[in-house]
Amino acid sequence: MNKDHILKTAQSWTQAPFDEATITRTLALITANNDEFQESFYKNLEFGTGGMRGIMGVGTNRINKYTLGKNTQGLSQYLNAQFPDEQVKVAIAYDCRRNSKELAQVVADVFSANGIHVYLFAELRPTPLLSYTVKAKNCHAGIVLTASHNPPEYNGYKVYWQDGGQLVPPQDQEILDLISLLDFKDINFNGKPELIELLTEDDDNAFIEDSIKAGKIAGDVDRSRLKIVFTSLHGTSITLIPETLKRAGYSDLHVVKEQAFPDGEFPTVKSPNPEEPEALKMAVDLANKVNADIVIGTDPDSDRLGVAVRDNDGNMVLLNGNQTMIAMTDFLLKQTDLKSLNDPFIGSTIVSTPMMHDLARSYNVECKEGLTGFKWIAKMIKDHPQQDFVGGGEESFGYMVGDFVRDKDAVTACLLACEMYAFAKENNSTVYKELMKLYVEHGVYQEKLVSLVKKGISGAAEIKQMMVDLRENPPAQIGGQDVTIVEDYAASTRENKQLQKTETIGIPKSNVLIFYLADGSKIAARPSGTEPKIKFYISVKSTLDHVDDYSKVQGQLEEKINGILASFDM
């Protein structure tokens, strides 16, 4: 969008239907004519991997009552057209962020103004509870106001469909097409209170009980022996996880008090992201003080979890998302009566560890692989009703146990992690030792994620050009190894350079490139769908003859990763 178009767009926000506060702020931005002004109006906020996220403020590229109102108006019209003979119902939840409660009310008002019955959580609640409620209340759709682990200035809007999973094709594009036809003056903000029903603790209790049914699988073990440290990182999980663990029998629970109160400013951490060791520092410090077995921390909307456990020397180490996924999936498969299931399968994503496929083969189950984001794992369940889903995850610290929730679920996954450790402890082992056994059996996989932050208009252009360059000039070698296979998910092609053969990839298109090397290494490049970043996912592998050799092999793999990074000048 050129500067004249940006100015014209901004000027349209200085008159009705926009309110006085919005008009005043827009006029100030026009006068300033700075980067903030340009970035607020140069495009419409887009849907990405996890719905729509953005910085809060005025403008078409910001989260505000008008951008969310327009989305909700379009979704309302779509729902009413799709289900003309039904009373359409939606559920709405929100997290701890600035304006989340107020924006949730705006969304509820627009839905109800369009004759839709709304189930609204009266207080902040975890995202997986929203997915559960969509199914439990037979809703046609659901909304959660959250920006997950993004910085405090962000908020977001996730849309769920009837099955409890996030929007996927074809509904996503059909709804976006309808939204694009609307003007801001088309939004009906005149809510009907009689159509808005507040949810109660009974709805919480149903979810907790079903979480326990799905996650409490360790059998007859003494759960009171497991010492747990838990932190909600100022997010929503404080409302459900301590109670879930308590009801499941985990009485020795230590909550990080300084991080137990919901706060969208996240005052005790640089980022409320359990992927980052710094975010769990206070929890690890408490674990060392009380000699805890396990540390668990969740992100603000409680759909992802970070897990730290004791290594063989008694030190608390943070498992990465791939390690957590592998350990929990192996435990889940081991404790599940697979013979009683119909063609069972586990789920993963194209940027997660290939070890999931090794694990699936060892249990004689299928591992389905999809694009990044749990909406694609939910779609696997929906598209294959004749098969039973056991569990699955992705490298970004998300996991889902069974299919009663159709999104990543830190509540049930937290319980599963504790069950896994309680079972190991009962059998004179640890989660770390069990993970080492898996490495001996299947080989050591070591992964590394590198995220390059590129903010603003120029950053978006730079990310776009980086992907163009990789496509037009793909590397023949990476880290001293020949590139043998190139997968381009935007073109839906898999090119085998050794066989000089190109095949079609049978999953939806996405802006992802994956390079496979002669030694089995894998490098994926992908612009983030939720943040101003381009991400590089690296996976390397080696054999492990004995657990005592792990540190040595780990060092060798780290050298291999550094060689790969050097090839990309990182």
C-alpha positions in Angstrom: 0.0 0.0 0.0 1.5 3.4 -1.0 1.6 6.5 1.2 -1.4 8.1 -0.5 -3.5 5.0 0.1 -2.3 4.7 3.7 -3.4 8.4 4.3 -6.7 7.8 2.6 -7.4 4.7 4.7 -6.4 6.6 7.9 -8.6 9.6 7.1 -11.6 7.2 6.8 -11.0 6.5 10.5 -11.6 10.2 11.4 -15.3 10.1 10.9 -18.4 7.9 11.7 -18.8 5.1 12.5 -15.6 5.4 14.6 -15.9 6.7 18.2 -14.3 9.9 19.4 -11.4 8.3 21.1 -10.5 6.4 17.9 -10.9 9.6 15.8 -8.7 11.6 18.2 -5.9 8.9 18.2 -6.1 8.6 14.4 -5.7 12.3 13.9 -2.7 12.3 16.2 -1.1 9.5 14.2 -1.8 11.3 10.9 -0.1 14.4 12.3 2.9 12.4 13.5 3.2 10.6 10.1 5.8 8.3 11.7 6.5 4.5 11.5 3.7 3.8 13.9 1.2 5.6 11.6 2.4 3.8 8.5 2.4 0.4 10.2 -1.1 0.9 11.7 -2.8 1.5 8.4 -0.6 0.0 5.6 -2.6 -3.3 5.4 -5.4 -5.3 7.0 -4.5 -7.5 10.0 -4.2 -11.0 8.6 -5.0 -14.5 9.9 -1.9 -16.6 10.5 -1.0 -20.0 12.0 -2.9 -19.4 15.3 -5.6 -17.0 14.2 -5.2 -13.3 14.1 -2.6 -11.6 16.4 -1.4 -8.0 16.4 -0.5 -5.0 18.4 -3.4 -3.2 20.1 -4.2 0.3 18.8 -6.2 2.1 16.2 -5.9 1.2 12.5 -6.6 -1.6 10.1 -3.4 -3.5 11.0 -4.1 -3.3 14.8 -6.3 -5.2 17.3 -9.2 -3.0 18.3 -13.0 -3.2 18.6 -13.4 -2.4 14.9 -11.1 -4.9 13.4 -12.4 -7.6 15.7 -16.0 -6.3 15.2 -15.7 -6.6 11.5 -14.3 -10.2 11.7 -17.2 -11.1 14.1 -19.8 -9.5 11.8 -18.5 -11.5 8.9 -18.4 -14.7 10.9 -21.9 -14.0 12.2 -23.3 -13.6 8.7 -21.5 -16.7 7.5 -22.8 -18.8 10.4 -26.4 -17.6 9.9 -26.1 -18.5 6.2 -24.6 -21.9 6.9 -27.2 -22.9 9.5 -30.4 -21.1 8.5 -32.7 -23.5 10.3 -30.8 -23.6 13.6 -30.3 -21.3 16.6 -26.6 -20.6 16.1 -24.5 -20.9 19.2 -20.9 -19.7 19.9 -18.6 -19.8 22.9 -16.2 -17.0 23.9 -13.2 -17.2 26.2 -10.4 -14.7 26.9 -7.0 -14.6 28.7 -5.2 -12.2 31.0 -4.1 -9.6 28.4 -4.9 -5.9 28.4 -8.4 -5.3 27.1 -9.2 -9.0 26.7 -12.3 -8.9 28.8 -13.6 -5.7 27.1 -12.9 -7.1 23.7 -14.6 -10.4 24.5 -17.7 -8.4 25.5 -17.5 -6.5 22.1 -17.4 -9.8 20.3 -20.3 -11.2 22.3 -22.3 -8.1 21.6 -21.8 -8.4 17.8 -22.7 -12.1 17.8 -25.8 -11.5 19.8 -26.8 -8.4 17.7 -26.9 -10.9 14.8 -29.2 -13.2 16.7 -26.6 -15.7 17.8 -26.7 -17.3 21.3 -23.4 -16.7 23.1 -21.8 -18.7 25.9 -19.4 -16.3 27.6 -16.9 -17.1 30.3 -17.4 -14.6 33.1 -13.7 -14.6 33.9 -10.5 -15.5 32.1 -10.1 -19.2 31.3 -7.6 -21.4 29.4 -7.9 -21.8 25.6 -8.3 -25.6 25.8 -11.5 -25.1 27.9 -12.9 -23.0 25.0 -12.2 -25.9 22.6 -13.9 -28.3 25.0 -16.9 -26.0 25.5 -17.5 -25.7 21.8 -18.0 -29.4 21.7 -19.7 -29.8 25.1 -22.3 -27.1 24.3 -22.8 -28.2 20.7 -21.7 -24.8 19.5 -21.3 -23.9 15.8 -18.1 -21.9 16.5 -15.9 -20.5 19.2 -13.7 -17.5 19.9 -10.8 -17.0 22.3 -9.2 -13.6 22.8 -5.5 -14.3 23.3 -2.1 -13.5 21.9 -0.5 -16.6 23.5 3.1 -15.8 24.5 3.5 -12.6 22.4 4.7 -9.4 24.2 2.2 -7.4 26.4 1.2 -4.9 23.6 -0.3 -7.8 21.6 -3.7 -9.4 21.6 -5.4 -11.8 19.3 -8.6 -13.6 18.0 -8.7 -17.4 17.4 -11.7 -18.9 15.7 -12.9 -22.5 16.3 -15.4 -24.6 14.4 -18.0 -27.2 15.4 -15.5 -29.9 16.0 -13.6 -27.8 18.6 -10.6 -27.3 16.3 -9.5 -24.1 14.8 -10.6 -23.0 11.4 -9.2 -24.9 8.4 -10.0 -25.0 4.7 -12.5 -24.4 3.2 -14.3 -22.5 6.0 -11.3 -20.2 6.7 -11.1 -18.7 3.3 -14.9 -18.5 2.8 -15.2 -16.5 6.0 -12.2 -14.2 5.1 -13.8 -13.6 1.6 -17.0 -12.5 3.3 -15.2 -10.3 5.8 -13.4 -8.6 3.0 -16.7 -7.5 1.5 -17.7 -5.7 4.6 -17.2 -2.1 5.6 -16.7 -1.0 9.3 -20.1 0.7 9.1 -21.7 -2.7 8.6 -20.8 -3.9 12.1 -23.8 -4.2 14.4 -22.5 -3.5 17.9 -26.0 -3.4 19.5 -25.8 -6.5 21.6 -28.8 -8.4 22.9 -28.1 -9.2 26.6 -30.8 -11.9 26.6 -28.7 -13.9 24.1 -25.5 -13.8 26.2 -25.3 -16.6 28.8 -22.5 -16.6 31.3 -20.8 -19.9 32.0 -20.3 -21.2 35.5 -18.0 -23.4 37.6 -20.0 -26.4 36.5 -18.4 -26.0 33.1 -15.0 -25.9 34.6 -15.7 -29.0 36.6 -16.8 -31.0 33.6 -13.5 -30.2 31.8 -11.4 -31.0 34.9 -13.1 -34.4 35.2 -12.6 -35.3 31.6 -9.0 -34.1 31.7 -8.4 -36.5 34.6 -10.0 -39.3 32.7 -7.8 -38.7 29.7 -4.5 -37.9 31.5 -4.5 -40.0 34.7 -3.1 -43.2 33.1 -0.2 -44.3 35.4 -2.2 -46.9 37.2 -1.8 -47.5 41.0 1.1 -45.3 41.9 1.7 -43.1 44.9 1.1 -39.6 43.4 1.7 -37.9 46.7 5.5 -38.8 46.4 5.9 -36.6 43.4 7.1 -33.1 44.3 5.9 -30.6 41.7 6.7 -26.9 41.1 4.2 -25.1 38.9 4.0 -21.6 37.4 1.3 -20.1 35.4 3.5 -17.2 34.2 0.7 -14.7 35.2 -1.7 -16.5 32.8 -5.0 -18.4 32.8 -3.8 -21.9 33.9 -3.8 -20.9 37.5 -7.6 -21.2 37.3 -7.6 -24.9 36.5 -4.2 -26.7 36.7 -3.7 -26.7 40.5 -7.2 -28.0 41.0 -6.8 -30.6 38.3 -3.6 -31.9 39.9 -5.1 -31.9 43.3 -8.1 -33.9 42.3 -5.8 -36.4 40.5 -3.9 -37.0 43.8 -0.9 -34.7 43.5 -0.8 -33.2 46.9 2.9 -32.0 47.0 2.4 -29.0 44.7 4.4 -25.8 45.0 3.1 -22.8 43.1 5.4 -19.9 42.2 3.5 -17.3 44.2 5.1 -14.3 42.5 3.7 -15.5 39.1 0.4 -16.9 40.3 -1.7 -13.8 39.7 -3.0 -13.1 36.2 -1.4 -10.0 34.7 -1.1 -9.0 31.1 2.0 -7.0 31.8 3.9 -10.2 32.8 6.0 -8.3 35.3 8.4 -11.0 36.4 9.5 -12.2 32.9 10.9 -10.7 29.7 8.6 -13.1 27.8 5.9 -15.4 29.1 7.1 -18.1 26.8 7.8 -21.5 28.4 10.2 -22.3 25.5 12.7 -19.9 27.0 14.7 -21.0 30.0 14.6 -17.5 31.5 10.8 -17.7 31.8 11.1 -20.7 34.1 14.0 -19.4 36.2 11.9 -18.6 39.3 10.2 -22.0 39.1 13.6 -23.8 38.8 15.0 -21.7 41.7 12.0 -22.8 43.8 12.4 -26.4 42.7 16.0 -26.4 43.9 14.9 -24.9 47.2 12.3 -27.5 47.9 14.1 -30.3 46.0 11.2 -30.8 43.5 11.2 -33.6 41.0 9.6 -31.7 38.1 8.9 -28.1 37.1 6.0 -27.2 34.8 5.2 -23.8 33.4 2.5 -22.7 31.0 2.0 -19.9 28.6 -0.7 -17.1 29.2 -3.6 -18.9 27.6 -2.5 -22.4 28.9 -2.2 -24.3 25.7 1.5 -24.9 25.8 3.8 -26.1 28.6 7.5 -26.2 29.4 8.8 -29.1 31.5 12.1 -29.3 33.5 13.3 -32.5 35.1 16.3 -33.8 37.0 19.2 -35.1 34.9 21.5 -38.0 36.0 23.5 -35.6 38.1 20.5 -34.2 39.9 20.5 -30.9 38.0 17.2 -29.4 36.8 17.2 -29.2 32.9 14.5 -27.8 30.7 13.4 -30.3 28.0 12.8 -28.8 24.6 9.4 -29.3 23.0 10.5 -32.2 20.9 11.9 -34.0 23.9 8.7 -33.4 25.9 6.6 -34.6 23.0 8.7 -37.8 22.6 8.7 -38.7 26.3 5.0 -38.1 26.7 4.0 -39.9 23.5 6.1 -43.0 24.4 4.5 -43.0 27.9 1.1 -42.6 26.5 1.5 -45.4 23.9 3.0 -47.6 26.6 0.1 -47.1 29.0 -2.7 -47.4 26.3 -4.3 -50.6 25.3 -3.6 -50.1 21.6 -5.2 -53.4 20.6 -8.6 -52.1 21.8 -8.4 -49.1 19.4 -9.3 -48.8 15.8 -6.2 -48.3 13.7 -4.6 -45.9 16.2 -2.4 -43.0 15.2 -0.4 -40.2 16.7 0.1 -36.7 15.2 3.0 -34.3 14.6 4.0 -31.5 12.3 6.5 -31.1 9.4 8.9 -29.0 11.5 8.9 -31.3 14.6 11.3 -34.1 15.3 11.4 -37.0 12.9 11.8 -39.2 16.0 8.0 -39.3 16.2 8.0 -41.6 13.1 10.5 -43.9 14.7 8.4 -44.1 17.9 5.3 -44.8 15.9 6.9 -47.7 14.0 8.1 -49.2 17.3 4.5 -49.4 18.5 3.1 -50.3 15.1 0.9 -47.2 14.9 0.7 -44.5 12.3 2.2 -41.1 12.6 0.3 -38.5 10.6 2.2 -35.3 9.9 0.7 -31.9 9.1 1.5 -28.3 8.8 2.6 -26.2 11.8 -0.3 -25.5 14.2 -2.7 -27.8 16.1 -5.6 -27.0 13.8 -4.0 -29.5 11.4 -3.8 -32.2 14.0 -7.5 -31.5 14.8 -8.2 -31.8 11.1 -6.5 -35.2 11.0 -9.0 -36.4 13.7 -11.9 -34.9 11.8 -10.8 -36.3 8.4 -10.2 -39.9 9.7 -13.1 -40.7 12.0 -12.5 -44.5 11.4 -9.2 -44.1 13.3 -8.5 -43.5 17.0 -6.2 -40.6 17.9 -3.9 -41.4 20.8 -2.0 -38.2 21.2 0.3 -35.8 19.5 2.3 -32.6 19.7 4.6 -30.1 18.0 8.0 -28.7 18.7 6.7 -25.5 20.1 5.8 -27.0 23.4 2.2 -28.0 22.6 0.6 -31.4 23.3 -2.9 -33.0 23.1 -4.0 -36.1 24.8 -6.9 -37.9 23.1 -9.5 -36.0 21.2 -11.9 -34.6 23.8 -10.1 -31.3 23.2 -9.2 -30.4 19.6 -6.3 -28.0 20.3 -3.1 -28.1 22.3 -4.0 -28.5 25.9 -1.5 -27.6 28.7 -4.1 -28.7 31.4 -4.3 -32.4 30.4 -0.7 -32.4 29.2 0.5 -31.1 32.6 -1.3 -34.0 34.3 0.2 -36.4 31.7 3.7 -35.1 32.5 3.2 -35.7 36.2 1.8 -39.2 35.6 4.9 -39.9 33.5 7.2 -38.8 36.3 5.2 -40.5 39.1 5.3 -43.8 37.2 9.1 -43.5 36.6 9.6 -42.6 40.3 7.5 -45.6 41.4 9.8 -47.8 39.2 13.1 -46.3 40.6 13.7 -44.2 37.4 13.3 -40.7 36.2 11.9 -39.1 33.0 15.4 -38.1 32.0 16.6 -41.8 32.3 13.6 -43.0 30.3 14.4 -40.4 27.6 18.0 -41.6 27.4 16.7 -45.2 26.9 14.7 -44.0 24.0 17.8 -42.4 22.5 19.7 -45.7 22.7 16.8 -47.5 21.0 16.0 -45.0 18.3 19.1 -42.7 18.0 19.8 -39.3 19.4 17.8 -36.5 17.7 18.9 -33.0 18.5 17.0 -30.0 17.4 17.5 -26.3 17.4 15.2 -23.4 16.6 16.6 -20.1 15.4 14.2 -17.2 15.1 15.2 -14.0 13.4 13.0 -11.0 14.4 12.2 -8.6 11.5 9.7 -6.0 12.7 7.5 -3.6 10.7 7.0 -3.0 7.0 10.7 -3.3 6.2 11.0 -6.5 8.3 8.0 -8.2 6.5 9.6 -7.3 3.1 13.0 -8.7 4.3 11.4 -12.0 5.4 9.5 -12.3 2.1 12.8 -11.7 0.2 14.7 -14.3 2.2 12.1 -17.0 1.2 12.3 -15.8 -2.4 16.1 -16.1 -2.4 16.0 -19.6 -0.9 13.6 -20.7 -3.6 15.3 -19.1 -6.5 18.9 -20.0 -5.3 18.5 -23.1 -3.2 21.8 -24.3 -1.6 23.5 -27.4 -3.1 25.3 -28.0 0.2 24.5 -27.1 3.8 27.0 -27.7 6.6 29.3 -29.6 4.2 26.6 -32.1 3.3 24.8 -32.4 0.0 21.2 -31.4 -0.2 19.4 -34.5 -1.3 15.7 -33.5 -1.1 13.9 -30.2 -1.2 10.3 -29.8 -0.1 8.5 -26.6 -1.1 5.1 -26.5 0.6 4.1 -23.4 -1.3 4.5 -25.2 -4.6 3.4 -28.6 -3.1 6.6 -30.3 -4.5 9.2 -32.7 -3.2 12.3 -32.8 -5.4 14.6 -35.7 -4.9 17.9 -34.5 -6.4 19.6 -37.9 -6.3 16.8 -39.6 -8.2 16.1 -36.5 -10.3 12.4 -37.0 -9.5 9.7 -34.5 -8.4 6.6 -35.6 -6.5 3.5 -33.8 -5.3 3.1 -33.1 -1.6 -0.5 -34.0 -0.6 -1.1 -31.5 2.2 -2.3 -27.9 2.0 0.0 -25.2 0.7 2.1 -23.2 3.1 5.1 -20.9 2.9 7.6 -23.5 4.1 10.9 -24.9 2.6 12.5 -28.0 4.0 16.0 -29.2 3.0 17.1 -32.8 3.7 20.8 -33.6 3.7 22.8 -36.7 2.8 23.5 -37.5 6.5 19.8 -37.4 7.4 19.8 -33.8 8.8 16.8 -31.7 8.2 16.4 -27.9 8.0 13.1 -26.1 7.6 12.6 -22.4 6.9 9.3 -20.8 7.7 8.0 -17.3 8.3 6.0 -17.2 11.6 2.3 -17.0 11.2 1.9 -15.1 14.5 5.0 -13.0 15.1 7.3 -10.8 12.9 9.9 -13.6 12.6 11.4 -16.1 10.2 12.2 -19.4 11.8 14.8 -22.0 11.0 14.2 -25.5 12.4 17.2 -27.8 12.5 17.2 -31.5 13.3 20.3 -33.7 13.3 20.8 -37.3 14.4 23.4 -39.8 15.7 23.5 -43.2 17.3 23.9 -43.7 21.0 25.4 -47.0 22.2 25.2 -46.2 25.9 23.6 -43.5 28.0 27.0 -42.6 29.5 28.0 -41.4 26.0 25.2 -38.9 25.7 27.1 -35.8 26.6 29.8 -36.7 24.0 27.3 -37.3 21.3 25.4 -34.2 22.2 28.5 -32.2 21.7 29.1 -33.7 18.3 25.6 -32.9 17.2 25.9 -29.4 18.5 29.0 -28.9 16.3 27.0 -30.2 13.3 24.2 -27.7 14.1 26.8 -24.9 14.2 28.1 -25.9 10.8 24.6 -25.7 9.4 24.0 -22.3 11.0 27.3 -21.1 9.5 26.0 -22.0 6.0 23.1 -19.6 6.6 25.4 -16.9 8.0 23.7 -17.3 11.4 
